[in-house]
Amino acid sequence: MKRIITIMCILGLSALYMTSCVDPTHPEFEEGDPVILKTDSSVKVVKDKLTIYGTNLFREFKKGSTKASEPYNQTIYFVENVDFSQEWYTYDTSAVISAYVEIENSEIWSNNKIVVTIPDSTSINVEAICVSITYKPKDPEIDEIMSLSKYYPIKIRKTDEIETVAIPAGSFVMGSEFGNYDESPAHKVNLTKNMLFGKYEINQRIYTQVADTNPSKFVGDYLPVNNVTYEEAITFCNKLSELEGYTPVYDIKENSLEIIPDANGWRLPTEAEWEYSCRAGSDTDYPFTSEEDANKYAWYNLSSGFQPHSCGQLAPNDFGLYDMVGNVYEWCWDYKDAYSADEQTDPIGSVNGETHVLRGGSFIDGKFYLRSSNRKFSNDMTTVGFRILRYEE
C-alpha cells in the first residue's frame, strides 16, 4: 500500500495595496489591482521554496522614482486543518481549527511573484494552499479596502518520496562456491515477506531533509549519500519512519540495538534480502547477462572516473532496482558471520559482532566485487552508502 505523508497547509498573505496612479496622495504607484494566477507546483517538500505567481502583487514605485519602496506587513500561515466547506472569498482565521506556524516575511514579494520557504511541521494531510490579499482598487471611485482569495490543490511532504519496487517473497540459493571463502557454502534461503525495496540508493537531498546533516565527502543532491556509518543509516531509517507515521524498526540504546517486532517502518535489508533483490531471479555470479555488460549496469573502477554518480543513471536489474552493484557499497542489517549449509527461512544473521556487512561493490572496485554474492566487512567510508525497504502491509 502506497502512503504519502503530507501536511495540511493554508497560506494566508495579507498586505495593503494602494495601486491607483490617479490617487493624488500616491502618484508614483504602479497601476492595477492584484491578480493571483498560479503556484509553481502541486507537490512540495518542507524547506523547499514555493513561488506564487500573479500581477501587481507588491506596491511598487515607478522606475526612476527617488522615493524608496515601502515595506508591507505580510503574514504567512501554514495551518494543520481548515474547514473547506465554505466558499473562500476571504481569509477567515475563525475557520482555523488547529495551531499554525507564522512566518513574518516572505523572501521575495515582487510585482509578479511571492517566494516563501515552506516551514518544517509535524502536521499531515495537505489539501490546498490559500492565498488571500487585501488591497485598495485602482478605481478612484472605490474608496474602500477590497480583498481576494484563491486556493489551489497542493501537497506538502516532509521529505521527497522514497520510490520503491514491490518485490515478492521467494526462494533462492545464497552465496557462491566460486567466490571468496566467506561466500560459501552456498545454501537455500526462503524469504516469506513481500518487500517494498528502495528503487535507488538514498541520495544526499533526502538524507539531508531527514537527518538535517550530510556526512558525504563527494557532495551533490542526487549523488548517493556516502561516508555514512551504520549507526547513521539506522538512525535515518527511524527518523524517516517517524516523519511518515510508521513505527520505527530499531530500538537504539547506548549499549544495545534491537529490532522491534512487527514494526512497519523503514529498515536496512538483511544480507539475504539484499542478495535476493540483487540477483532478481538470476543464479549466475553477476546480476546482469554477462560480465561484459558491467558498463551498462554499474559504476566501477573502469567506468566511474573514481567518483560516485547520481543515482539511477544506468540500467536497472530485472526487478527494476538501480545501482545494486557499483556506485557505493550498501549497509545490511547483519553482523559479519560465517554461512551455514543448512536451509534457512528469513535469516537475520548473528545477533552480535564487531562489524556489519556491506554489499554491492563501489566506484573504486573491479568487476570481481560486482558479483551478487560478494561480501565486504570494511572499506573506505567514502565508498559506503545504503538503501532501505519496508515490508508490504
C-alpha positions in Angstrom: 0.0 0.0 0.0 1.5 3.3 -1.1 1.3 6.1 1.5 2.2 9.8 1.1 2.7 11.6 4.3 1.8 15.2 3.9 0.8 18.3 6.0 -2.3 20.3 5.7 -1.5 23.9 4.8 -3.2 27.2 4.3 -1.2 30.1 3.2 -2.7 33.5 4.2 -0.8 36.5 2.8 -2.1 40.0 3.8 -0.9 43.4 2.6 -2.5 46.7 1.9 -2.3 47.8 -1.7 -2.6 51.4 -2.9 -2.3 50.8 -6.6 -4.1 53.7 -8.4 -1.9 56.1 -10.3 -4.6 58.7 -10.2 -4.5 58.7 -6.4 -3.2 62.3 -5.7 -1.6 61.2 -2.5 0.4 58.3 -4.2 1.1 59.5 -7.7 4.1 57.2 -8.2 2.3 53.8 -7.6 2.0 51.3 -10.5 -1.4 50.7 -11.9 -3.5 47.6 -11.5 -5.3 45.5 -8.9 -3.5 42.4 -7.7 -4.2 39.1 -9.5 -3.2 35.7 -8.3 -2.5 33.4 -11.2 -0.9 30.1 -10.1 1.6 28.3 -7.9 4.8 26.7 -9.3 4.0 23.1 -8.2 1.3 20.8 -6.9 3.8 18.9 -4.7 6.5 20.5 -2.4 8.8 19.4 0.4 9.3 21.3 3.6 12.3 23.7 3.4 11.7 24.0 -0.4 10.8 27.3 -1.9 7.2 27.8 -3.0 6.5 30.5 -5.7 3.1 32.1 -6.2 2.7 34.0 -9.5 0.5 36.9 -10.2 0.4 40.6 -11.2 0.5 43.7 -9.1 1.3 41.6 -6.0 3.5 44.3 -4.5 3.1 48.1 -4.3 6.0 49.4 -6.4 7.1 52.9 -7.3 7.6 53.8 -11.0 11.0 53.2 -12.4 13.3 56.2 -11.8 11.4 57.3 -8.7 13.5 58.9 -5.9 11.1 57.6 -3.3 12.0 54.3 -1.8 9.5 51.4 -1.8 7.7 50.9 1.4 7.7 47.5 3.1 4.5 45.7 3.8 3.4 43.6 6.7 2.6 40.2 5.4 1.8 37.1 7.5 2.1 33.6 6.1 0.1 30.8 7.8 0.8 27.1 7.4 -2.2 25.6 9.2 -3.0 22.0 10.0 -6.7 21.9 9.4 -9.2 24.3 7.8 -12.9 24.0 7.0 -13.1 23.9 3.2 -16.9 23.5 3.2 -17.3 27.3 2.9 -16.5 29.5 -0.1 -13.1 31.0 0.4 -13.6 34.5 -0.9 -11.9 36.0 2.2 -9.4 34.5 4.5 -11.2 33.9 7.8 -9.0 33.0 10.7 -12.0 31.8 12.6 -12.1 28.8 10.3 -8.7 27.7 11.5 -9.2 24.5 13.6 -5.6 23.8 14.7 -2.4 25.6 15.5 -0.4 27.4 12.8 3.2 28.4 12.1 3.6 32.1 11.4 6.3 33.5 9.2 6.8 37.2 9.4 8.2 37.9 5.9 8.4 36.2 2.5 11.8 36.0 0.8 10.6 37.8 -2.3 7.4 39.9 -2.6 7.6 41.5 -6.1 5.2 42.7 -8.7 4.8 39.3 -10.2 5.7 36.7 -7.6 5.8 35.8 -3.9 8.5 33.4 -2.8 8.4 31.7 0.6 10.2 28.8 2.2 7.9 26.0 3.4 8.5 25.6 7.1 9.0 22.4 9.0 5.9 20.9 10.5 4.7 17.7 12.1 1.2 18.0 10.6 -0.3 15.7 8.0 -2.9 15.7 5.1 -2.4 18.7 2.8 -5.4 19.6 0.7 -4.8 23.1 -0.6 -2.9 26.4 -0.4 -5.0 29.5 0.1 -3.7 33.0 -0.9 -5.6 36.0 0.5 -4.7 39.6 -0.2 -6.3 42.9 0.8 -5.9 46.0 -1.4 -7.2 49.3 -2.5 -8.7 49.2 -6.0 -7.2 51.3 -8.8 -10.7 52.7 -9.5 -10.6 56.2 -7.7 -14.4 56.0 -7.3 -14.0 53.0 -4.9 -12.7 54.3 -1.6 -12.6 51.1 0.4 -10.3 48.2 1.1 -11.0 45.1 -1.0 -9.9 41.5 -0.6 -9.5 38.5 -2.8 -8.7 34.8 -2.1 -7.8 32.0 -4.3 -6.8 28.4 -3.4 -5.0 25.6 -5.3 -4.7 21.9 -4.6 -1.2 21.2 -3.3 0.6 18.5 -1.3 3.4 19.4 1.0 5.6 16.5 2.2 8.2 16.3 4.9 10.7 14.7 2.5 11.0 13.6 -1.1 9.1 10.4 -1.6 11.1 7.2 -1.4 10.4 5.4 -4.7 10.1 1.6 -4.1 9.8 -1.6 -6.1 7.4 -4.3 -5.0 9.5 -7.5 -4.7 7.6 -10.7 -3.9 8.6 -13.3 -1.4 10.5 -16.2 -2.8 13.4 -18.7 -2.5 17.0 -18.6 -3.9 20.4 -20.1 -3.5 22.5 -17.6 -1.5 26.3 -17.4 -1.7 28.7 -19.0 -4.1 31.2 -21.8 -4.3 33.4 -19.8 -6.7 34.0 -16.5 -4.9 35.7 -15.6 -1.7 35.9 -18.1 1.2 33.2 -16.2 3.1 30.6 -16.6 0.4 30.4 -20.4 0.9 28.8 -22.7 1.4 26.0 -21.8 -1.0 22.7 -22.6 0.7 19.0 -22.3 0.1 17.1 -19.3 1.6 13.4 -18.8 1.8 12.0 -15.2 2.2 8.4 -15.1 3.3 7.7 -11.4 3.3 6.8 -9.2 0.3 9.1 -6.1 0.3 8.9 -2.5 -0.9 12.5 -2.2 -1.8 14.2 1.2 -2.4 14.5 1.7 -6.1 17.6 3.8 -5.6 20.3 4.3 -3.1 19.5 7.1 -0.6 20.6 10.3 -2.2 22.0 13.3 -0.3 18.9 15.5 -0.8 16.7 13.0 1.0 19.3 12.2 3.6 19.7 15.9 4.5 15.9 16.5 4.6 15.6 13.8 7.2 18.9 14.0 9.2 19.5 17.8 8.8 23.2 17.0 8.0 25.2 15.5 5.2 28.3 13.4 6.0 29.3 12.9 2.4 32.8 13.6 1.0 31.6 13.5 -2.6 28.8 16.1 -2.5 25.7 16.6 -4.7 22.0 16.5 -4.1 21.4 13.4 -6.2 24.6 11.6 -5.6 24.2 8.7 -3.2 25.0 9.7 0.4 28.5 8.5 1.2 30.8 8.3 4.2 27.8 7.3 6.2 28.2 5.0 9.2 25.9 2.1 10.1 24.6 4.0 13.1 23.7 7.0 10.9 21.9 4.7 8.5 19.7 3.1 11.0 19.0 6.4 12.7 17.9 7.8 9.3 15.5 4.8 9.0 13.9 5.6 12.3 13.6 9.3 11.7 12.0 8.8 8.3 9.6 6.2 9.8 8.5 8.8 12.4 8.1 11.5 9.8 5.9 9.3 7.7 3.8 7.9 10.5 5.3 4.4 10.6 6.5 2.5 13.7 10.3 2.8 13.9 12.0 -0.6 13.5 15.1 -0.1 15.6 15.3 0.3 19.4 18.5 2.2 19.7 20.1 2.4 23.1 23.5 3.4 24.3 24.9 -0.2 24.5 22.3 -2.2 22.6 20.4 -2.3 19.3 17.3 -4.4 18.8 14.6 -4.8 16.1 11.0 -4.0 17.3 8.8 -6.9 16.4 6.0 -6.2 13.8 7.3 -2.6 13.3 6.2 -1.4 9.9 8.8 1.3 9.4 11.9 1.7 7.1 14.8 -0.6 7.7 18.1 -1.8 6.2 17.8 -5.0 4.2 19.2 -8.2 5.7 22.0 -9.8 3.7 19.6 -12.4 2.3 17.0 -9.8 1.3 19.7 -7.7 -0.4 21.2 -10.6 -2.4 17.8 -11.9 -3.4 16.9 -8.5 -4.7 20.2 -8.0 -6.4 20.0 -11.4 -8.2 16.4 -10.6 -9.3 15.9 -14.3 -10.3 19.4 -14.9 -11.7 21.6 -17.8 -10.5 24.8 -16.6 -12.1 27.7 -14.8 -10.4 26.7 -11.4 -11.8 23.3 -9.8 -11.7 23.4 -8.9 -15.4 23.5 -11.1 -18.5 27.3 -11.4 -18.8 30.4 -9.9 -17.2 30.9 -7.8 -20.4 27.6 -5.9 -19.6 29.1 -4.3 -16.5 29.3 -0.9 -18.0 25.6 -0.8 -18.7 24.7 -1.5 -15.0 27.5 -0.4 -12.7 29.8 2.5 -11.9 33.0 0.7 -11.1 36.8 1.4 -11.5 36.8 1.2 -15.3 33.7 3.4 -15.8 33.3 5.7 -12.8 36.2 8.0 -13.1 36.8 7.0 -9.4 33.8 9.0 -8.1 30.2 8.2 -7.4 27.4 9.2 -9.9 23.9 10.4 -9.5 21.5 7.6 -8.6 19.6 5.8 -11.4 21.7 6.8 -14.4 22.4 3.3 -15.6 20.2 0.3 -16.4 18.2 -1.4 -13.6 18.3 -5.1 -12.8 15.4 -7.3 -13.7 13.5 -6.3 -10.6 13.8 -2.6 -11.6 16.4 -1.7 -9.0 19.2 0.8 -9.9 22.8 0.7 -8.8 22.5 -2.6 -6.9 26.2 -3.1 -7.8 28.8 -0.4 -8.1 28.5 3.3 -7.2 28.6 2.9 -3.4 28.6 -0.1 -1.0 25.3 -0.6 0.8 24.9 -1.4 4.5 23.0 -4.5 5.5 21.5 -5.3 8.9 23.6 -8.4 9.6 26.8 -8.6 11.6 29.7 -10.4 10.0 29.2 -14.2 10.4 30.1 -17.4 8.6 27.5 -19.2 6.5 25.9 -22.5 7.3 25.0 -25.1 4.7 21.5 -25.5 6.2 18.4 -24.2 4.6 17.2 -21.0 6.2 14.0 -19.0 6.4 14.1 -15.2 6.8 17.6 -15.2 8.3 18.8 -12.1 10.1 22.4 -13.2 10.8 24.2 -13.1 14.1 22.7 -11.0 16.9 26.1 -9.5 17.8 29.5 -9.0 16.3 32.2 -6.5 15.5 31.2 -5.1 12.2 28.2 -5.1 9.9 28.1 -6.4 6.3 28.5 -4.2 3.2 27.2 -5.3 -0.2 27.4 -4.4 -3.9 30.8 -3.1 -4.7 31.7 0.6 -5.4 33.0 3.1 -7.8 36.7 2.2 -6.9 36.3 -1.6 -7.2 36.9 -4.0 -10.0 34.3 -6.3 -11.7 35.0 -9.2 -9.3 33.4 -7.1 -6.5 30.2 -6.6 -8.5 29.1 -10.2 -8.0 25.8 -10.7 -6.3 27.3 -12.9 -3.6 30.3 -10.6 -2.8 30.5 -9.7 0.9 32.6 -6.9 2.4 33.2 -6.2 6.1 35.2 -2.9 6.0 36.0 -0.3 3.3 37.0 3.3 2.7 34.0 5.0 4.2 33.8 7.5 1.3 32.5 4.5 -0.8 29.8 3.5 1.7 26.1 4.4 1.5 22.8 2.5 1.8 19.2 1.8 0.6 16.1 1.0 2.6 13.0 -1.1 2.5 9.7 -1.7 4.2 7.6 -4.9 4.3 4.4 -4.7 2.3 1.3 -4.4 4.6 
